[in-house]
Every structure is written in C-alpha cells, then in structure tokens.
C-alpha cells in the first residue's frame, strides 16, 4: 500500500466515521458522532422514539409494494407493528383488503406524550391517486399495542392528489397538525378527541412549492426520467416544546414559516366555521422565520429548543437557534452516508435520530435502480457516550 493510498484510505475512514466539517464543530462544542442504528432492505421514511425508548419506523409504498408499513425495531430488526394483520395490505390485493383497517401507504409515525403512536397513512401508493378510505390517522396505545382510534380523512380535508406527509401532536395530546405535500399543499388540523379535521392554507404560497427553487442531489438537479423535478409541497413540520408555535416548509422551497397554534385550534367546538380559520386571516398571522433552503424533516429538540433541519442537497443535518432570530443555519453533521436525510426522532435522553431514505437513489429517479432500496437509521450523538451495543458507523 503506497503512503498516498494509505492517506486516502485514512481520510475515507474518517469521513465514514461521521466526521463533520471542523468549523461547525467549533461552534457546537462536543463533536457530534454519527452511529448507524439499523439498516433496512426497503425505503424508510419516518422514525419516532417513545418515552420508554422504543423505536418505531415506517416504510411507504413508493417505488415498491413494501412488505411492512409500520415496524418496531427489536435488536435492530424491524418487526411489524402493531401486528402482521394491519401490515397485510398489498397493492395487488387492493380489491380484497379493507383500507380502513390496514396500512395502505404510511408516510410517518410519531409517538406522543400520552404514550400513543400516531400513524399517518397517506393512502396513496406511489404518490398516485388516493385509495378510497385509505387516508387516515391511526392511534395505537403503546402500553397494550392495540389500535385505539382511527380518524378517516376524506373530502374536503384531503383531495384526490393529496399526500399527507408528517405530523406533530400538541403536548396535551388534544390536537394533531399535519402537512399535505401533494399537488396542492396545505396544513391539516385534527381535533383528536372528536376526530374532526380541517384543511387550512390550501394552495397558499407558504404551503406550495417555490417555483424559483430547484432541488439538487449530488450537485445536479434531481429529475425523474421524464424530466420532472422534485415538486413536493409542505412537508417538514415542527412544534415548539410548549406547543404554541407551529413551523413548516416545502421541500421544493427554502423558506421556513410559522404560525401561533392558537390561531388553528378551538374550532372543533364552534357551531359555525370560525372566521379565524379562513386563509386570509391565517395568512396575516404567518411569520417568515428565515431560509433553510430545500429541507425535508424538521424537529425542535425538547432538551435544547434548537430546530434540527435535514438538508438532502448537502447530505447534512443543520441546526437553527430559534432563540436568536437573526441566526441562520449551522451544520451539525455532514457525511456522504446521509443519503437524503429524511425524518427526525428524539430519544428520551435527547439523542437525535434521523432516517436516510435515499430518494435520489430510488427507481423513481434512477432508471435501473433496485426496487427494494437499502436505507438506514442513524443516531447523532453529541459528545455523550454511546449506549452499550451501539455499532459505530461503518
């Protein structure tokens, strides 16, 4: 082995070990480390960590008729959750399986402070037309592992070209906020007690793609074989730890927006549609927080109050100091293994988890790519000792 080759290999090993750019580390103090928690044979998107540390992930039906939609990680392996029955939908059996009681195309999973797992079923395989009765929000009691609530979504809450994307639950467990990243972007607000839902800011500039933004991957515009670029609307969503401020942005966008949540709640008990929920009234209350550039997942850490932002174009996770309004983004970790960092979860100890969904490597964008797309789940550890048994990134 030549010295030159050895040096290159050492550098490659350093990069693979999750080394982040030095300037970012200087600002953050302790060096963040990227640990691979799990590898999957299928395309993962969502991840969430329950208060007891259990980790859940989900696999949407995009390029592939995924064999499992929602899984709990056990010894690093995905196990169908809550059971095999809920996960038994297959596109080919569409006419035989009831979409009301099966996961059709799950996009995200989030555990709340009440120890419930909420499953967002966009109900639109391949991001195509919505399967009738497919779109729903499914609540599972994490103590009994039983489905306790199913909230169906239909018109006018969602449209034929809707694709429900991500969700946040208020600290009191009474309200859910979702993004619709479909052809007409929107937010959906759900009263979890009554099950009533309302679509707001539908087609509003804050929830729609920004025509001036081109999403790139590996330095090139990311396009499908027919030339279409990435056109996802409102996608990333985050809620402040006190539940008072909601944030969102489009992937094909750069601007982060926010609204006070008191502008979105309280309507479920009203006898007439409150004036406050009209787009005109809501639009006047929207705050432009700053520019993130194209971003997918958002999360505000319970422990530190910072906003974590995935940056698929840069194979990076960045942070925004919300307490310092003028501050922009700082790179927390940048690594070639972060192939489309997608969705965040936060562990009870403050560990930040992020999935890599490899969208740019999928058959939708790369002709000839394998239909079963290998993906990963990572933990970002900031200086704290890794738990026993955690495998370092290879």
N, C-alpha and C positions, 0 to 999 in steps of 0.2 A: 504494500500500500504506500503510495507516494505521500510525502508530507502534505502536498497541496490537496490531495484527495482526502487525507485524514482531517484536514482543517474543514473541508467542505462537509464531511460527514458529521464532524462535531457541531458545526453550525446547524445542519439539518436536524440533529438530535435536539439541539437547544430549541429550535423552532417547534418541533413536535412536542416538546415537553410543556409547551404552552407559554413560552416566554413572550411577554408583551413589550411594546416599544418602551425604551427607557424613560423618555420624558413623562409618559403617563404614570409610570411607577413612582417617579419622584414626587408627583403631586398626590398620589394616593397613599404614600407611606409604605405599608407592607405590600410585598409582591403578590399579586393575585396568581393563583395556580389553577390550571385547567385540568380537572380529573375526569376521565371517561367513566360514567356510572353504568352505562349499558349500551350495547349495540343491538340494532334491530334489523330484521330481514325485510322490513316493509317501511313505507314512508310514514314517519311520525310527525305530528304537529304539536298537540297540546301536552302539557305536563302540569301537575299540581301536587303539592305535598300537604297531607292532612296534619292536624295539630299533633297527632301521635307519631309523625314521621313517616307514615305510609306514603308511597309514591305511586301515582296513577298517571298513565299516558293514554293517548288515543291515536288512532290511525284512520285518516279519512279515505274515502273511496275516490281517488283522483285518477291516476293512470291505471290503477289496479283495483280489482274486486277484493279488497283486503280481507283476510280470513278472520281477523279480530278487529273490533271497533274500539272498545274500551278495555284496558288491562290494568291490573295491579302488578307492580314489579315485586317479584319474590325471588330472592337470591339472584337479582339481576335479570330475571327472565319474566317476560310478560305473561300473565295468567288472565284469561277472560274474566271480566268483571261487569255486573255482579255475578253473572253465571254464563254458561255457554248459550242458554236459550236467548237472552237478549242480544247476543252476538251472532245469532244464526242467520241473519239476513244475507242473501247473496243476490247480486243484480239479476242473475239468471232465473232466480226463483221469485222474482218480483210479484208475479200474479198469485203466488201461493202463500206468501208470508204477510202478516198484518203489520203495516208500517207504524201503527200506533203503539205497538208493544215490542218493537225491535229497533235496534240502531241501524239507520239507513246509511247515513254519511256523517260521521261525527267529526266536528272540527275542533272542539275544545272541551276541557274538563277543568273545573275549579272547585276546590273544597272551601267551605265557608267556616265561620267561627262557631256555627251551631253543629259542627261535625256532620254536615251533609255534603255529598259530592253532587255537583250540578253538571250535567252532560248536555252540551249544545249539539243537537242533531240538525244540521243544515238541511238534511233530507234531499240533497241534490247531488247524486253521484256524478263524477267527472265535471263538477261545477256546471252541469247542464240544467235542464228543466227540473223544477221541484217535483218530487214524487208526492202525489196527493196523500195527505195525512202524515207525511214524513217529517216535516219540520216541527220540532218540539224541544222543550226543556224538560229533562228528566232528573228528578231529585232522588238520591239514594242515601239512606241512613247508614252512616259508616259504622255504627255500633252493631246493627243487625244485618247489614249488607242486603237490605231489601229496598226495592223501589217504593217510595212513599208518596211521590207526586209526579204527575205528568201534565205539563202545560202545553197544549197544542197551539201551534201558530198557523193562522190562515189569513186570507184577505180580510181587511186591508192592512193587517200588520206586516205580512210579507207578500211579495209579488212573485210572479212566475219565474223571474230572473233573479230572485233574491239568493244570497248565500250568507246565512248567519255565520258569524266568524268567532268573535271572542266575547268573554263575559266577565263582569265583576259584580260581586254581591256586597250590599251595604253591610256595615259592621253589625247592625241589629238583625240582619237576616230577613228583612222585610221586602227589599227591592233588588231587582237584578237589572243591570244595564248591559245591553249587547250592541255590537256593531253588525251592520249588514254591508258586506264588501261586494255585493252583487252589482248588476248593471246600474242600479240606482241606489247609491249609498244612503245610509240612514243610521240613526240610533233607534233601538227598541228598548222601551222601559217597561218592566214587568212588576206588577204587584204580586209578590209570591204567595201571599195569603189567599187572595181571591182568584189568582190565576189570570187576571185581566192584563192585557198588554196593549201598548200604544206605540205606534211608529211616529218618530219625530225627525225633523230636519232631513226629510226625504228629498234627495236630489239637491240639497243645499250645498253651496260651494265648499263648506267645511267638511262635508262627508263624501265629496266626489273626487275622482282623480284630477290631478293638476296637469293640464294639457302641456304645460311648459317643462314637465319633468320626464326624463327617460330613465327607466330603471336599467342599470347595467349589472353584469356579473363577469368576473374575470376581465374587467376593463372593456367589455364590449356590450352594446345594447342587447338586452335579453329579449329574444323574439322566438315565437313559435315558427315551425317550418313554413307556414303560410304568410309570415311577415308580421303577424300581430304581436305587439309588445305586451308587457305586463300592464294590466289595466285595473288592478284591484282598488276598490274604493275604501271607505272607512274600515279599518282592520284592527290595528293596535288600540288597546283601551286600558286605562289605568284609573284607579280610585285612590284619593288621598286616604291615609290611615284613619282619619276622623270621619271619612265618608262624605265630606262636604263639597269636594271638588272632583269632577269627572274630566278626564283627559282622553283625547282620541286623535288619530290622524289616518290618512290614506297611505297605503304602501306607495302607490304612484302619486306621491306628494312629498312635501318637505316640511310643511307647517304643522306644528302641534297646537291644538285648540283645547280650550277648557270651558266648562260651564259650572256654575254653582248647582249642586244637586237639588237644592230646594226649589229650583225652577222646574224640575222634572217630576217631583213627587207630589202626593196629596190629591191627585186627580181621581184615584180609584174609587173614592167615596163620594165624589161630586156627582150631582144629578145631571148636570149638563157639562159638555166639554169645556173645561176652563179656558178662558182667554189666554192664560199664561202659557198654554201648550201650543199656541199657534207658532208656526215657523218665524213669523215676523217678530213676535215678542221674544221668542227664544234667541233669534238671530242677534237681537240687540244686546243680549247678555253674554254672547260668546266672547271669550278673551283669546287673542292670539298670543300664545305663550312664547314662541320662538321657532327656530328652524332646526329640525332634526335631520333633514334630508330623507330619502326613502328609508322607511323603517317598518318593521313588521311587529314584533312583540314589544309591549311596554309593561313596566311593573314599577310600583313605588314600594321601596323596602319598608317593612313595618319597623325595623330596628333603626334604620338611618334616615328614612324620609327622602332619600335620593330617588330619582327616576332612572331606571335602567332601560336602555334603548337598544334593540338589536339593529345592527347595520349590515344587512346582507351584502351590500356592494363592497364592503371593506373586510368581510369575514371578521367582524368585530362586535364587541359589546361595549357600549359607551354609557356614560352617566351624565345626568343633568342635576345640578344643585338647585332644587326648586326654591330654596330659601333665599337664594341670591338671584333675583330676577334677571339681571343682566348677564349672568354667566351662561356660556354656551356649553357644548358637549366636551367631555374629556374621555379619551379612550381608556377603558379599564383593561381589556384584554383583546388582542388581535392575533389571530392564528389561522394558518391555512386550513386547519381541520374544521374551522367553524364555517361549514358549507351551508349557507343560508340559515344563520341563527334565527329561530322562528318564534318560540314562545318561552316565557319565563315561569318558574315557580319559585317560591321561597320556603325553605325548611324552617322548622321551629327554632333552630339555632341561628337563623339569619343567612344560612348558605343559600346562594342563588343558583338555581338550576336552569339550564337552557337546552332546548332541543335544536338539533340541526336537521332540517327537512330536505336539504339538497334539491330545492326546486329547480335550480339551474341544471342539475344533472338528470332530471326526470325525463321520461319518454315524451312528455308534453312539449319539451323544449329541445330535446336532443334526439333526433331520429336514430333508431337503433339502440337506444339505451335500454337496459333491462327493465321489464315491467315491475318486478319486485326490486325496490330501490333500498339498498342498505343505508341506514341513518343511525344517529346516535343521540344519547342524552349525556350532558356534561354538568359537572358542578364547578362553580367558580369559588374557590376558597381564598379568602383574603388574609393570608398570614396565619390563620388558625391551623392547628394540627389537623391533618386529615383523620377521619374516623378509622378505626381498625378495619382492615379488609378492603379499603378503597384502593382500587387499582390506579396507579398513575397513568396518565395518557401515554399511549404507545405511538 
